[in-house]
Amino acid sequence: MAITAKLVKELRDLTGAGMMDAKKALTETDGEMEAAVDWLRTKGLAKAAKKSGRVAAEGLVGLKVAGGKGVVVEVNSETDFVAKNIEFQEMVAGIADAALEAADIEALKAADLGGKPISEVLTDKIATIGENMSVRRMARVEGETVAAYVHNAAAPGLGKIGVLVALRGGDEAFGKQVAMHIAAANPASLSEADLDPAVVEHEKQVQMDIARESGKPEQVIEKMIVGRMKKFMSEVTLLGQAFVVNPDLTVAEAAKEAGVEIVGFVRMEVGEGIEKKQEDFAAEVAAMQK
């Protein structure tokens, strides 16, 4: 596979590695981006194994909480300008209300909003506002208490990042603190038991490769891996993370002090996982002149 300057730049942006190191990593892994990140980490050349989590689509997330149940939906638009449009915001708020009673995303699209199915309401808005839009996803939590937090709020219950936290226990103020923590720390799962085994195995293999590069004996490496995986779990699981409100405590310890149990959470950020085409206007203008 040809290693292009674009691929090298993308890998450098992901890892902070130098240009020649990034190029070598891509060459060694036949241009496979994820494998190249792992190669750099193994060699100690990646400053961070950052995921490409940059927001790549515009729109809003909408949250609604009622009766021990919380729901969050993502509605996308092409530009942030539309996300600031009052009509669009009112539509997203209405969709969030309807989502409280919808079983899944397809049921939500068929749900009534102002006398029409949401899918038709969306089509009408596309025609009047002039941009493509979509109801992309929804998620819910349930608990004795459900706390919510919206980051970069455009209006009540609407913003760029929405978090719901379900608690067993009635401390909503503590739940709000946990929701704010989740918005900032972006944990991968509630606990180690909830973490995708493939993610755990992948990280373990990377850490073993890194340790072997040091030339240490296998019995020493095994002990090293135990400590490194413990650190990894403390970074990616909510209950294991240091609580932003009091970093001397983990979130699990803080919950115990508050007399509550965290039973679930949802964090939804506008545009997660969507690749948006980056226009090179200089190149476009140059091409037009030829």
N, C-alpha and C positions, 0 to 999 in steps of 0.2 A: 504493500500500500504506500502511495506517495505521501511523504510527510510535508505538509504545506505549512507556510508561515502562519496561516489562520489556526491550524491545529496546535502549533507550538504556542501561540499567544493564548489560546484557550486553556492549555495546560498550565501555563505560567500564571494566568489569572486565578486558576483553581488552587494552586499549591504555593505560589510565591517562589518557585524554583527559578534558577538562572536559565537563560536562553539555551545554552549548549546542553545543560543537564536535561531540560525539557525535551529537546530534540533527540537526545540519546535514549531517553525513556520511551518515547514514541517509536523510535527505530527498533528498540529491543522488544516491544510489545505489539509490533505490526500495526501501530496507529490506534490501538484500543485504549480509549481515554481512561476508563476506570482501572485497567491493568497498569497503565502508565503512572497513575497516581500511586497505586500500591508499590510499583517499582521504585519510585522516588522516596516513598516513605521507608521502604526497606533499606535504601542506601543512606537514609538520614538527610535527604536533600529537599524534602518537602517541609515547608514551614508549618503547614496545616493541611489536613485532608478535607478541604472545604467542599461542601456539596454545592452544586449549582442551584441555590435556592433563591436566586434573585427573582423578584416579581416580574413576570413576563406577560401579564395581561392586566387590564384595568378593570374597574368595577367596584363592588362593595360586598362585604359580608353583612348579613343581618341576623341579629339574635333576638330570641323571644323566650321568656321563662314564665311558666305558670304551673302551679300545683305540683311541685316536685318534679317537673319535667322541663327540660331546656332543649332548644333546637337552634342550629346555626345553618344558614344557607349561603352559598356564594352565587352571585349573579354578575356575569362579566359583560363588559362593554369594550369597545375598541380604544377609547381614550379616557384619560382621567377627567377631561372636561365634562363628559357625559355623567361621570360618577358624581359630579358636583351639581348636576341638574336636579331641581326639586321634583320634577315628574318622575325621574328615574329613582330617586330616593324613596318617594312615596310608594312606588311599585315594589321595590325591594322590601320595604317594611310590610306591605301587604302579603308578599310571598312568605316572609318569615312567620307571620301570623298563621297563614294557611298550613305551613309546615308542621305546626304543633300537632295537627290531626292526620298528617299524611304518613303512610307506612314507609314509602321510599320515594326516590326522585321521580319515578314515572307517575306514581299516584299524585305527587305534588304538581306536576305539569298539568294533570287532568283536574286538579282541584279548582273550585270556584273562587274567582276574585272579581267582585263587582258585577256578577251576573254572567261572566265568561270564564272558560277554562284558562288557566294561567298561560298555557301555550299560545292561545289566541291573543291574550293581553300583551304578551311579549312580541308577537307578530305586529300588532298595532303600534306598539312603541317603536319598533324597528322602522316602520313606515313613517312615523311622525318625527322621530328624532334623527333618523338618517344614518344610524350605525347598527352594525350587527351586534346582537346580544344573545346571551344564553344563560339558562339556569343550569349551572354546572354540577353542583353537588350539595348534599345536605348531610347533617349528622346530628345525633341526639344523645343526651344523657338523662338518667333518672336517679333520684336519691331522696332521702328525707329533706335535704336542703340542696338547692342548686344555685350556685353563685355565678355571675357573669361579669366579663370585662371586655370592653372594646378599646382597642388601641388606634390612635389616629382617627378619632370619631368624627364623622361628617355630620351626624345628627344622632339623637338618642337611639341606641341599639344598632347603629350602622357605622362601619369603619373599614379599615384595611386588614386588621387582625381581630378575630373574635375568639374568645375563650369561654368555655363552660366547665365548671367543676362540680361534680356530684359528691356530697358528703353524707356520711351516716353520723348524725348529730346536727345541732341547730345553730352553729356559729357562722352566720352568713358573712360577718366582717372578716373572719379568718379566711373563709372561702374566697372572698374578693382579693385578699393578699396573695393567696395561692394562684388565683387566675392571673394576676399581674406578673407573678413569678414565671408562670408558664409562657406568657406572651414574650417575655424577655429571654428565657433560657431554652425554650423550644425542646423539651424532652421528647425522646423517641417513644417512650412507653411509661406506664405507671410504675412498674416494678420489673425486676429481672425476669420474673415468671411470665410477664406479658411481652417481653422483647422477642422479636422474630429470631428463631434459632439460627437462621441463615446469616443474619447480621452478626450474631455472636461468634459463629464459626469463622466468618470472614475476618473479623477483627483479630481473633485468636491466631489465625494463620499468618496475618500480616505481622503481628507482634512476634511470633516465632521466627519469621524470616528476618526481622530486624535484629533479634537477639543472636541469631546464628551468624549474622554479618560481623558481630563482635568477636567471633571465634571462641566463645565460651563453651565448656562441655555441656552435653545434653542435660545432665542432672542439675546443673546450675540454671540452665535455660528454663527448665520446668518450674523451678522456684520463682524465677523472674516473671514468668507468664502469669502465675497466680496473682502476684502483686499488680501487674499491669492490667489484668482483666478486672480486678477489683476497682482500680482507678477508673477504667472505662465505664463500668457500671455506675459509678458515682457521678459520672459526667452526663450519661444519656438517659438514666431513669429518674423520673420525677421524685420518688421517695428517697433516692440516694443523693440527690443534688443538695448542695449547700443552699439554704433558704436565703433569698435575696434580702429579706427583711432583717434576718439575723444569721449571718454566715457562720456563726459558731455552732449552729444547729443544722442538721439535715431537715428536709421537708417532713420526713417521717417523724423525727423527734419533735419538731414544732407542732405537728398535728396531734401527737400524743399529749403534749403540754396543754393544747387547746381543748383536749377532751373530745376530738372528732376523728373519724376515719375517712380518708379520701378513697372513694370507691371507683372513680372514673373521671376522665376529662376529655375534652375535645379542644384542639387548637386549629383554627382554619385561617389561612392567610390568602389574600387575593392573589391569584396568579401562580400559586405553587404548582410546579411541575409542567407549566406550559412554556414552550419555547416560542418567543416572539421574534420575528425577523427584524434584524437590525439594518436599517437602511443606511447605505454609504452614499450620501448625497453628492459628495465631491466626485466620487467615481461615476455616479449617474450623470452628472453634468458633463464630465469629461467624455463619457461615451456618446452623449448626444451631440457633442461637437465634431465627432469623427464621421 
